[in-house]
């Protein structure tokens, strides 16, 4: 639970690069370090705040955002998780010239990436990070030479990726198993799909839809092959779980310390 520097800051300090961490860039004082650097271009990745126009106007070649979606779909804070939750088959990275709106600027480059059925927010984040890194390295020399063509975002197909709320991670067994499986993938590695059994919080990290039916939340099978829970439609086979204060465990190891029996029920998380 200790505060740690981000990997970007750690690498910068290792190389003796100055690091500035203003709360925002709304004041002249907060922007002074950027002004004094006389930047040609400014690159933003997962910054989380909308830059004011005064900041966007500083670099000679403007500001570029590396956005983890195929704009205009999933503008906003949580594009990776929202794509998984929605069942999208593909996502990607868009390099976008920034303007004062929320991810509304013209596109400079765009590449797609398939979303595999076992991708979590964590694995997809890492794939998109690598893709975005390659794209920006290739794009910056072309930007300087004036070779990147701007393309306005389409007016149709706009969706917003709202910031995740922890309450969304509470698993509602009345939903279809396919929806719950996507939610578990979207909330891995944070905050984790939340369930409740006999008054205790249990986080679900891996699960897959399976055939089965019964009263939502009811345990249909509990074995080393997985813990099968009835849902509103179909059933969910839990493969990796974690009790509050414990470690992530396979279904087999979890059952060694927490016996579950067919007919018992998971409660609605609250």
N, C-alpha and C positions, 0 to 999 in steps of 0.2 A: 504493500500500500504506500510505498515511498514515492515521492515525486522523482521522475527521471527525465532527462533531456531526450528530445526526439532523436532518432537516428540521423536526421539531417543536421541538427545542431551538433551532435557528437562528431560527425565527420568534418564539419566546418571547423570546429575548434581544433581537431587533430591537425588540420592543414593551416592553422593560423589565420583563418578567415574571420572577419568581424561578423558578429551576430547581433541583430537588433530585434527586439520582441515587443513592439508597441501594442497596446490593447486594441487600437484601431488606427486608421490613417485619416481621421477626420480633421485633425488640427495641423497647422503649419509646422509646429514643433515635431509632431510624430512623423511627418514626411521629410524632415530635414536631412536625415541620413541618406534617403534615396536621392534627393536633389543633389547632394554633394558628391554622390557616386557617378553622376552624369551617365545613367544607363542608356544603352542603345535599345534594350528591350527588357521587359519584366515578365517572368513566367510564374504562373500561379498554379498550384496543385493542392487540392483538398484544404483550401484556406479557411473556408467556413463563413467568411464575411463578404459582403458586397463592397467593393472598393469605390470610394467617392470619385467623382469626375476629376477633381484636382489631382488625385494620385494617378489616374489613368492617363492624364495628359503629360506626365513627366517624361517617360521614355520616348526617344526619337522615333522608334519603330512600333510603339504601342505596347499593349499588354496582351499576353496570350494565356488562356486557361486550358489546362489539360483536364478535360471532363470525361468521367467514366460512364458515358452512355452514348447512344446514337441520337444526338439532338435532332429534332426538338423533343424526342421522348425522354422523359425523366430528367427534366431540369430540376435543380435543387440539391438538397443536402445528402440524400441517401439513395443514389441511383442504383447501386449494386444490389442492395437488399430489396428495393422495390421491383427490380427486374425479376429476381428470383420469386418473390411473392406472387407476382402476376403470372408466372409461368411462361415468361418470354423464352423463346428458343435461341435468341442471340442478343448480344449486346456489343459493346465496342468502346472506342475512344474517339472523341471529337476534339480537335484543336480549334479553339474559337477565339476570335479577337474580342476582347472584353469591352463592354459598355456598361452604363450605369444600371441596366436592368438585370434581373436574375437569369443568367445563362441565356441571354437573348441575342448575343452578338453574332456577326457573320462567321461562317465556318471556313477554316483554312485547310483542314485535312480531316479525314474520317476513315476509320478501318473497323471492320466487324470482327467479332469473336463469338464462337458458339458457346452456349451455356449447356454444359453436360448435365445429365440427370443426377449426378452425385456431387455437383459443384456446391460448395458452401459460400457464404459471403467472404470467408477468409481465402479460400482457394481462388475464387474469381477475382478478388482484390489483387492478389499477387500476379495473376496472369495479366490483368489490365494495367498494373503498374509497370510491368516489363514492356508491354505494348506501348504505353504512353511515353516511357523513357526513350524507346527507339524512335518513335514518331517525332518527338520534340528535337532530338539530336539531328535528325534528318531535315527537319523543317527550318531550323534557325539559319543555316547558310542560305537556303532558298529565300527566306524572308528578306535577308540583307540584300540579295541580288534582285529583289522585286519579282520573283518567280511564283509566289503563292497567290493564287486567285481566290478572292473572297466570294463566298456564296451565301446569300441570305437564307436563313432557316425557313423551311416551309411554314405556312400559316396553319396548316392542318397537321394533326398528329401530336399536338403539344400535350404533354402530361407533366405533372409535378411530383417529385420524389420528396415528400415531406419527411422531416427529421423523425427518426424512430422514437416511439414512446415505449417505455418499459412495459406498460400495460398491454401492448400488442403481443408481447412474448408469452402471455398466459394462454395455455392451450385449452381450447373449448372442444371437448370431445364430441359435441353435437355436430361439428363441422365434418365435411368429407375427409377421409384419410389423406387424399391427395393434397388438399389444402394444408393440412397439418404438417405433412412431410415437407412441403415447400417452406412453411414458416420455420420449421426446425433448421433447415438449411440456411435460411436467410438470417436467423439469429445466432448462427455459429460463425465466429467465436464470441460474439457479444450481442445481447445479454444472455443468450441461451434460452431455449424453449422451456417454459415453467409449467410444471404439473404439481399436483399435491396428492399424497397418499397417506392416509391415517394421520392427517394433520401436519405432516412434514413436507417441506418443499423438496421436490426432485426435479433436477434439470435434465432435459432430454437433448442429447447432442447428435445422435444418429438414429434415423428411423426410415422405414420405407412402407408404402401402401401394400397391403396383402389381402387376399380373400378372407372373408369372415363377416359375421354379423352378430348383433346382440345389443343390449342396452348400452348407450354411449358411456364410455369410461370403464366398462366391465372387462376384467382380465379373462381372455379366452384360453390362453395358453401361457405357461411360464416355464421355459426350459433354456438350456444353454444356447439353443438356436435363436432365441429371441423371446421377447415378452409381447404377446399379441393382445392389443387393446381394441375393443369394439368402438367404432366411431359412428357418426350420423350416417355415413355412407361408407361401407367397407370397413377395414380394420387397419391398424397401424402396428407394425412390428418394430419394437424398440430394440436397438442394438447397442447403444452406449448411453449410460445414465450416470448421474452424480447426485448423491445426497448432500444436503446442506452441510458444509464444513468438511466434506470428504473429497476423494479424488474421482476423476472420470474413470468409469469401469465398464468393461464389456458386460453384456447381459448375464453371461455365465458367472462372472466374478461378483456382480451386483447381487445376484440371487444367493450366493454363499453367505453374505452378511445380512441380507434382507429377504427372507423367504416371501414369495408371493404365490397365491393360490388361485386357480380358476374360480371365478364367481366373485372374488373380491373386486372392489371398484376404486379407480382413481377418481378423486373429487375434482370439481371445477376449481382451478386455481383462483385465489382471491387476494 
